[in-house]
Amino acid sequence: MHDLTTNFIGRLRARDGAAWFELWEIFGPILRSQLSRWGRGRIGIETVQDLSQDTMVALAGAIDRHDPSKGARFSTWLLAIAKYTLSDEMDRRGALKRGSGVKPLTIDGENGLEGGSSLLSPDEQYELEVFDAKVEAALRQLERDAELLDFETYRLRVLEGQSGREVADALGTSEPTVSRRLARSRSLLQGILFDVFARYSFADEEWQEMERNGLGRLPNKTEDAAFDESVAEIYARIAARRRVSSNNVPASQSDGPAT
């Protein structure tokens, strides 16, 4: 397990508020998306928001017992806690009945979240959202860390797909300057991505996904172009998902009274 991961888990266990906020910023949207899919229209957006927060509270209560060295993906563990939280809410509403012959999921014990065989198997969409969330976190960090014009160059050239000439005209500079700023942002982003995937991936398989998806440290211009193309594709996927989410959740949607 990478040192950055170990240090981040230590911060979570020490109840470091900044670490928990970082975790919520990355995984909160994924939890809301997954809970909405599970709810299948039976719960409204307000309950989804509440349950995603309840999931993080449950995670805080269980983080001391999580052992990343066992190789369990953090995303899988978080998914099981979210499922437990939703199940508890549906039971509370009377939509599900306990004691029907299936032992309820608990956070501890033989049938709990620490029992390897009882962990839910994440679907491809969930894992893709986890992967994309880490890339999005790296892009947010790039915006904070890069020089303003360097980031703006990367945003226009890569994330928005403008040509070098279009970017140069928009920023009032030359194409060679655009290329230099692009290279600086790319190099910075590659380092940030490594740190982000190491920090928020709790098994080797997770943080190595960066390399498998073409986002590693790249040595030449051909591979630099492929790296930018991968980032652009991921960014477009994130933006499309956000648009769908916004269109499917009316601002006025809320839950009716619980029964």
N, C-alpha and C positions, 0 to 999 in steps of 0.2 A: 504494500500500500504506500502511496506517495506521501512524502512528508507534509505537503500542503493539505492533503486530506486529513492526516492525523491532527495537524494543528487546528483545522477548522472544526473537527469533531470535538476537540478539547474546548474550543470557544463555545460551542453549543452546550456542552455539558457544564460549563462554567456560567451558563445563562448570560452570555454576552449579548446584549440587546442588538448591537450592530450586526452580529452574525445571524441572529434570528431574523432580522429585517432583510438581510441579503437572501436568506433562504426563502422567505415569503415572497420577495420580489421575483424570484426565479420560478418557484414551484406553485405559488398561489394561482396564477392563471391556468396552469395545467390541472390543478385540483378542481377548479371551478368547471373546466371543460369536461373532465371525466365524471364528476358528480352529475352534471347536466345530462350526459349520455346515459348514465345509470338510472337517473330519475325518470327518463322517458316521458316528460311532461307531467309527472305526478307531483313534482315540487317546483316552486317558482324560484326566480332569481334571488330573492331575499334569503330563502332557505339555503340555496346553493352557496351564497356568500357566507352565511353563518356556519354551514357545515365545513367549508374549507378552512375557516378559522378554528373550528372545533378540532379538525384534523391536526392542525399545527399544535394546538394545546395538548392533544393526546401524544403527539410526537415528542413534545417537550417532556412529558411524563415518562416516556419510554426510552429516551435517548441514552440514558445511562446503561441500559441493558443491551443496546445494539452493539454487536461485535463485527465491524467491517472486515476483520481479518478472516472471517469465515467465507468471504467471497460473495455474500448476498448483495445484489444490486440495491443501492439506496432507493432507486425509483420503484422497485418491486415492494420493498418494505413500506414505503410511503403509500403505495397503492392499497396495500392490505389494511393500513390504518384508516385510510379514507373509506374503504368498504365497510369496515367495522363501524365507523362513525355514521355512515348512511343507514346501515342496518339498524343501529340503535335508534335513530330518528324515526325510521319507518315502523319499528316496533312500538315506539312511544305513541305514534299516531294510530295504532291499531291496524295498520295495513298489513303487518306480518305478525304471526303468533309464535312465540317461543314454545318450546316443549313439544314440537310436532315430530319428534323423532330425529331431528338433526341438531347436533350439539352446537350451541351458539359460538360464534367466533369471539375469542377474548384476546386481550393484548398479551397475556402471559400464558405459559403452560403448554400442555401437550397439543391442544387445538388452537393455540394462539399464534401471534405474529412471529414469535421466536422459534416456532416449530417449522422447520424447512419445508416439509411436505404440504403444509397448510397454506403456504403463501400463494396468493393468486398469481396466475401467469399473465403478465401485461400483454395487451395486444399491440400490433405493429403501430397503430396510430398513436397510442399512448407513448411508446418509446420514441417515436419520431418527434412528438411534441417535447419530450424531455431533452432530446438532442438539440432541437431548434432553440429551446429556451436557454441553453448554455451558450449557443452562438449569439443569441440576442443579448445576453448579459455581457458578452465580450464586446459587442458593438457599442453598447451603452458606455462601457469602460473606455473604449477607444475615443468616443466623443468627449469624455471628461479629460482624458490624458493627452490627446493629440493637440498640436497647434490648431487654432481655429481654421485657418485656410487649408491646412493639411487634411483635416477631417472633411471639410466641405468639398475638397477635391475628390476624396474617396467616395463620399456620398453621391455626388453628381456622376462621377465616372463609372463607379461599380454598382452602387445600389440603385441608381436611377438609369443606368445604361446609356448615358450621353457619350458622344464622341469626344476625343481629346480636343478637337477644335471648338466644339460647343462649350466645353468646360472652360477652356482658355478665354473665349469670348465672354462667358458669363462672369468670370472672375477678373477680367481685365488683365490677363497675363499671357504668357507664351506657352506653346505646347511643350517645349522642353521643361519649363517650370512645372507644368501639370504632371509630367512624368516623374520629376524628382519628388514632388509632394505625394504623389501616389505611392511611390516606392517607400517613402518614410512611413506613411500610414499602414501600408501592407506589412512592413517589418514589425511595426509596433503591434499590430493586430495579431500577428502570428505568435508573438510572445504572450500577449494577453490570453489568447485562446488556450495555450498550453497551461497557463496558471488557472484559468477558469475550469477547464476540464479536470485538472488535477484536484482542485479544491472541492468541487461539487460532485465528484464521482467517487463512490465508496468501494469500488472494486476495479481491478485492473482492466477488466473487459469494458467497463464504462468509459474510462478516460482515454483508452486507446481508440475509441470510436472516431476521435478527431483525425487520426492518421488514416483510418479506413475510408473516411469520407472526403479525402483530399484536402484536409485543412492543416497538414503538418508544416514544418519549416521547409521551405523549398529553395533550391539552389540556383535556378536559372530562369530566364525570361519566359520560356515556354511553360514551365510549371507555375510561374507567377501568374500567368494568364489563366491557367486552369484553376488556381486557387481563387482568383477573383471571380471566376465564373461560378464556382461552387458557393462562394459567399452570396453572390447575387441570387442564385437559385434558392438558397435557404431563406434569404431575406424576402423574396417574392412569396414564398410559401407562408412565411409568418404573416405578411401583410394580407394575403388572401384569407387566411384563417381568421384574422382579426376582423376583416370586413364581413365574413359570414357570421361570426359571432355577434357583431353589432346589428346586422340585419335580422337575426333570429331572436333577439331579445329586446322587445319593446321597452322603452323607458318606463312605461306605466305598469309593467308586469310585476305582480307581487303575489304572495301566497294568500289564500283564504285562511279563515280561522282553523287552527288545528282541531282535530276531533279525537 
